[in-house]
Amino acid sequence: MIYQVYPRSFADGNGDGIGDIAGIRSRLNHLSALGIDAIWFSPWYPSPMADAGYDVSDYRDIDPVFGSLVEAEALIAEAHALGIRTIVDVVPNHCSDAHPWFQAALAGGPDAPERDLFWFRPGRGPNGDQRPTDWIGEFGGETWTRTTNPDGTPGDWYLHLFAPQQPDFNWDHPRVREEFEDILRFWFDRGVDGIRIDSAGLLVKDGTLPEVQPDQPHPFHDLDGVHDIYRGWRRVADEYADRALIGEVWLPDRQRFANYLRPDELHAAFNFDFLGCAWDASALRESIDGTLSAHAPVNAPATWVLSNHDVTRHVTRYGRADTRFSFAAKREGTPTDLELGTRRARAAALLSLSLPGAAYVYQGEELGLYEVEDIPYALRQDPMWERSGRIDPGRDGCRVPLPWAGDEPPFEFSPAGAAAPWLPQPADWKGRTARAQTGDSASMLELYRAAIQARRAEPALGDGELTWLPAPEGVLAFSRGGGFSCLVNLSDVPVPMPAQGELVLASGPLDDGLLPSDTAVWLRTAESADGAALT
């Protein structure tokens, strides 16, 4: 099981209100007690923070706000001593406009060789004052920004699929490919066990710059040339013992998704189909079946993700009338039943942790944290908020600093007397702190601890087969072999529990032999081992 740490919001060690490596090191005992296998760190590199660190100016160092490279190496070693592996985020599609290459491209004018490392193009129209294309960015808004030449005259335009401060690399240039393969070696040499690849499907662009056409290959999404890049990365990873490459691949086409997982490419990729799926039995079953069938031909492990640093926390999503997630549908003011969302999130935890493959937990998920949706406009920092014309509320709400202990903010996120956290915490999180939940058998934290411990101890979990079992409408029931089974009631009515069998774990109270709505159980029964009906 892999745990995602968003460094700005995990724990603040130096009191400036921003999470850092010192804070992470001080809370490694929490992660060890949780029982995780690996930590994935969101970007911690030097950055102007135009996009919370996903605008990187130096891929081989640590931003001073987080600490130093020496501290990072100590953190990696301390995690290894606890049996926890480490994964770092690499952002290959784009860098910061403060990156030395881009600065040289601007300073050198139209003939600077560094311009070939990016997508500089002249504008359209007689004066070149029209954008080279009308492509829409990943955050919404325009994708080209015009430069000014050193002599003050208007210059060429450069491409940025995200914010203007994030110019896209030109992956057709061999120097870019060589640079990133060297970056991988840099972190592998420091003991990092894996690389998570941001926006993995966007690197290659159609150099003819066509406009986006319906039913035609997208000019910058999932072009075939991207696979040659990852074959090179896999060769680098294979130079080391037991290193992993994990892609952020947002693709609705499961076959195209599976192409990234062929034996000479990435080891795994995030399953966003499952993350965005509605809390609905038939939809979830289709997502699970589709995921497993897509991974089987390439013999790659599936991944199961409920939340991350980019999406609305699932406690909130599951408490809404529409329980799916999509960026296009995000809006402020959507009514939410947090009690219902929490109950469903508890059941979803048991579901995701019992499926074949690797499970990912986003920090705070184990505390049952919800999306913070009332952050004052003046404090919001996510560029998605502004670039969407303030239609999309942005991603700050899932990035609020964690509550560790105490009755009021900052809940020991920072030491006493520290600056206020970089985003405000809700006062009612006092019941959701790690300390408040520790020892409370009914808490989300203790549910996660028990589930992860049981997952480690249960031979049938992890990799292996899944067999669906007969169940009433609105109920998911499956066996993982060895007598272990999972039953999840997504219907509106209680359903009977099996007549026999040992209860391993339940996401909520049972009701006199009935499994209530929005509740999951793990069972060990002889019947489930034989594939017999659970009801």
N, C-alpha and C positions, 0 to 999 in steps of 0.2 A: 504494500500500500504506500502511495506517494502523497506527501503533504506539501501543498503549495504555500510558501512564505512570500508575502508581499512586503519587502523590507521596510518601507516607509511606515507601515501600520502594524507591525508585529510587536515590537517592544523597543522603547527608547532608553538607551543606556546613559547618554550624556546630558539629558535634560533640555534639549533644544526643541522638544515637541515632535520630533521626527524619528521614526524607528531607525535602528542602525544595527551593525554587526555586534556591537557590545550587548545590545538588548537581546538579540537572537541567542548569543552564547549564554546569557543569563537565564534563558527559558528553555534550554535544551532538555532539561529534566521533564518539562511538560510533554515534549514530543516523545521522549523515551518512554514515559509512563503511558502515553497514548498507544504505543506499540507500532509505530510506523517503521517502514523499511527504508525510505528515502525522503529527502527534502528537495523540492524544486524551488530555487530562488528566482523571483522576478528580477529584472535588470538592476544591477547595483553599480554600474559603470559611471565614470565621469559624464555629466550631461547637464545642459542648461535647464532640463526638466520642463521643456515645452509640452511633453507628453509623458510626464511621470517616469522619465528614465528610458522610454522607448525611442528617444532621440539621443543616440550614443555618440560621444565625441572621441572616446578612447576605449577600445574593446579589451585592453590588456591592463586595466587598472580599476581601482575602486573610487567612486565619488567620495570626496572628503566628508560629505554629509552622512555617509554610511560608515566611514572608517578608513581603513588602509588595506593594501594588499597583504601585508603581514597579518593583520587581523583576520582577513578572509582565509588565509592559509591555516591559521590556528583553528578557525571555526570548522573547516573541512576535516582537520585532524581530530578535533574533539568529537565531531559527529561520527567519524569512523570508529573511534574508541567505544562509542555507544552502540555500534552495529548499524549506524544510519549512513546510507550513501547520500551523495550530493549531486544535484543536477543544476546547471546554470543556464540562464536564458541567453540565447544569441539572437540578435536582430539583424538579419542579412538583407532584407529588402531595401532598407534605407538607413541613413545615419542622421546625425545632427548637422545643421548648417554651420555649427562650430567645429566640425571635424576638419583636421588639417588639409585633407584632400580637397574638400569643398571650398575652404577658404583660399587655397591656392588656385582653384578653378576660377573664383571670382576675381582675385587680385591679378591674375595673369591675363585677363581679357579674353577676347574671342579665340586667340590662338594658343591658350594655355593647354598643355597636354593633359592636365588633370580633368579637363572637361569631358574627355572621352570616357572617364570613369563614371559619369552620370549621364542623364538624358537632357542635354542642352540642345535646343532647337530654335530656329528663327520663327518668328510669329507669322501669321497669315495676314493678308491685306497689303496694300501698297506701302504702308509704313511699318509693317510688322507688329502692329499693335493689337492684333487679334490672337487669342490663344491657339497653339498648334492643333489642339483637338478640343472637343467639348466633353471629354470624359468626366464622369462624376467620381469624386473621391470616396474612399472607404469610410470616411467620417461625414460624407456629404460635402457639398461645396466644390469649388474648382480644384483642378489638379496641376495647374501650371502657374508659375510666378515669374514675372519678368525681372531681369537683372538690369543693373546700371553699369556700363563700361567704366574702366578706370578714368577715362577722360570726361565722364559725366553724361555721355550720350546714352539713350536707351539701348539695351542689349538684347541678347537672346533670352529665351524662356527656359526654365528647368522644370522637370516633372517631379511631382510629389503626390503619391496616392493617398497620403495621410495629410498631416498639417504642413504648411509652407516651410516650417523649420525642420522638415524631415525629407531631404532630397533623396530620390531613389537612385540606387546604384545601377550601373549598366553591367549586367552579368554576362553580356557578350564579350566583355573585355577580360583577357586572361589574368591581368593583374588583380582584378577583383576576386577572381576564383582563387588565386594563389594566396591572397591576403587572408581570406576566411579559412582556408585550410590550415594556415599557420596559426590563426586565432584558436582553432580547435586544439591544435597541439599545445598551445600555451596553457590552456586550462586543463587538458588531460595531464600534462606534466606536473601540474600542481595538485593532482589527486582527485580532480573532479571525475565523477563516474558517468555522467551523461550530459547531453546537450538538448535543451528544449528549443525548437526552432520557431521563432515568431513569424507569422504570416507566410508559412512555408510555400504556399502555392502561387505567390505573386511575383517571384523574382524575375521571370523571363517575360519580356514584352515583345509584341509584334513591332519590329522596327519600321514598318511602313506606316505606322500610326493611323490605322483605320478607325473610323468611328464604331461605336458599339452597335451591332446590328442584331435584330431578333433572329434566333435560330442559327446564329453563326458563332464560331469560336470567339470567346471574349478576348480582346487584345492584351489583357494582362492578368487573366485568371487561368491558372492550371494549363499553361502551354506545355507541349510535350518536352521542350528543351530543358525544363526544370529537372527532369529525372537524371540527366547527365551530371548535373551539379551534385545531386545527392549520391550518385554512384562514387563520385570523387570523395565526398565526405565519408562514405562508408569505408572506403579504402583507408582513410586516415584513422577512423575509429578501430578498424581491424589491426592497425599497427600496435594497438594497446590491448591488454587483457581485459575483457569484460567491461566494455564501454557501450553506451546506448545513445541512439539518436531518436528523438521524439518530436514529431511534427505537429504544428498547429495548422490543420488542413480543414478549412470550411468548404465542404463540397456536398451537394445533394446527391450526386451520382455516385453510388457505392462502388461501382467498378473503377471509376476514375480515382476515387479515394484509395481503393486497395492497391492501385498501381504504385503508390508511394511506399508500400510495405513489401515490395518484392524482395527476394533474399539478398540482393546486392544494393538495396537502398536503406530506408529508415527501418528501425526496429519496431516502432509503434507510432500511432498518431491519435490525437484526441477525437473522441466520439461525440461530435456535437449534435448528431441526430438524437441520441439518447438524452443529452442535456436539454435540448429544446422541446422534448416530447411532452405532450399533455399528460396530466394525471388521469389516465384512462387505460383500462386493462387491455383493450384490443390494440390501441395505439402503441402501448409499451411492448406488448408481445411482438407486434410487427417490427418495432425498432430493434428489439433483442434478436429476433430471428434474422433480420436483415444484416445486423452487425456481425453476428457469428458466421453467416454464410459468406459475407464479403471477406472475412479474415481467413476462413478455412483454406481457400486455394493457395494463399501466399504463406500459410503456416505462421501467421503473426498473432500475437496476443491482442485480444480486444481490450479496449479501455472504457471505463465507466465513470462519468463525470457528472456531477449535479450542479456545481457552481464553479466560478473562477473570478478573476479580477476584472473581467469585462462584462459580466452578465448580472442581471438582477438576482439577488440571493434567492434560493429556492424556497425558503420559509415564506417569503413574500409571494413568490410566483404561485405556489401551491395554495395560497389563501385567496386567490382571485377567481372570478368566473371563467376567465380564459387562463388556463394554467400553463400554456405553452410559453416558450421564449423566442422572440425574434427582435432584432434591432429595429426593424421597420415599425413594429407595433408598440414600442416603448413610449409611454406618455405619463406625464405627471397627473396626480389626482385620481389614479385608478383605485377603486375601493379594494381593501384587503382585510380578510379575517385572519389575524395572526394566530389565533388559537387553532383554527382549522389547518392553516399552513404548517404550524409546528407539528401537529399530529401526523400530517401527511409526510412531512420531512423525516420524522422518526421512522415511518414505514419505509420510505425511500432509501434510508440508510441501510436497513437490513436487506432490501432488494438489491441495491448496487453492490454491497459487500458479499453477496452470495452468488454473483454471476461469474462465469469463467473469464479469467484474464486479470488485468490490473485495475485497481480502484484508486481514484484520486480524491483527495479531500482538500478543499480550499480553507485557509485559515479562518477560524471563527465558525465554520460549519459545525464543528464538534461542540460549540457552545450554543448552537441554535440561534445565531444572530440573524436578524432580519435586515432588509434594505433600509437605510436611513434616507428618507425621502423629503425631509424638511430642512436640508442644508441651505442656509441663506445664500442667495445668489452671489453676493460679494465674496463668499468663501469658496465657491466652486472653482475647481482647477482643471477639470477635464476639458480638453479642446473640443470634444464631441458636442458638448453643450452649446458652445457658440457657433461651431461650424454647421450645426443642424438648424440654425436660426432659432435656438432655444426651444425647439420642438422635442428633441430627445433630451431627457433629463441628465444624460451623461452617466458616467460610471463611478463617480465619487461615492455614491451611496453604498456600494459594496466594498469600499476601500477605507472605511472609517476605522481608526485605530482600535485594537482589541482591548476589551476590559479584563483585567487580571484579578483584581481584588478591590475591596472597599465599597463604600456606600454612595460615592459620588465621583463624577469625572475628576481626574483622568483615569480612575480605577487602576492605579499603579501601572498604567502604560508607561509613565515617566516617573523618575524619582521625585521625592518631595521637593517643592520649591521650583519645579521646572516650568518652562514655558508651556502655554496651552497646546494641546495636540493640534496638529496641522489641519485636521478636520474635527468638528465637534462631535462628541459622543452623546447619545441619548441618556438622560438621567435614569430612565427605567431599565437600563442595562445592569443595574446593581444586582438584580436577581439572576443575571446570566454570566457573571464573572466566573472565571475558572475556579476561584476559591469557593464561591458560594455553591457551586455545583459538585465540587469534590466530596465524595461520601454520600451524596444524595442519590439513592438507587433509582429515583424517578427522573433524574436529570438527563439532558441530552448528552452531556459529557460522559457520564457513567455508562450510558447506552453505547456510545462509540467505543469506550474502553473495553466493555464486555464483548462487543461484537468483533472488534479487531483481535482481541485475545482468543475468542472462539474460532475466528477465521484462521488464525495461526495454528491452532490445535487440531482443527478438523481436516483430515486428509483429503476429503472430497472437495474442499474449496480451493480456490486458486485456479490453475489450469485444469482442464478436463471437460467431460461431457455434461450437457444439460438435457434432460428429458422432461417434456411437458406432461403433466398429469391431468386427468379429468377433474373439472372444477365447475362450479356454478358460473353463470354469466356475471361478468364484472370481477372475477377472481382470477389471480395468477397463481398457479401451483406447479412446481417443478422439482424434480429430483436431481441431485448432483452425484448420486451413487453412494454406496456404502451406508445406505439407510438414512442419508441426510436429505431433507427437503425444506423448501421455503414456500410459504403460503401468504399471499398478500390480498387483502379484501379491499378492492377499490369500488365496490358497489355501495348502494345507499342503505343496505340492510345487513344485519348480522348474519353470518353463515355458520353452520355447525363445524366444530373442530373434528378431526379424526377420532374415532372411538378409542384407538390405542396409540401409543407413542409417547416418547419422552420430549418434553418441552425444553429446548435448549435456550431460547431467548425470545422475548416478545417486545414489540415496539411500544406497547401500551397495555393497560389492564384488559384481561379477558372477562367475559360475562357469562358465567355459569355454563361453560361448555360451548359458548359461541365466540366467534371471532368478530369483533365489532368492525364497523366501517373504518376505512383508512388506518388499518392496523395490519402488521406483518408478524409472522412467527417463523422461527427456525425449529424444525422438528427432527427427531431421529426415530424412525419407525421401520420395521421390517416391511410394511406394505409399500412405503415409498421406494425402497430398494428394488422391489419387484415391479414397479411401475403401476401399482394398483391405484384406484381412485382414493383421494384423500377425504372425500365426502360421501 
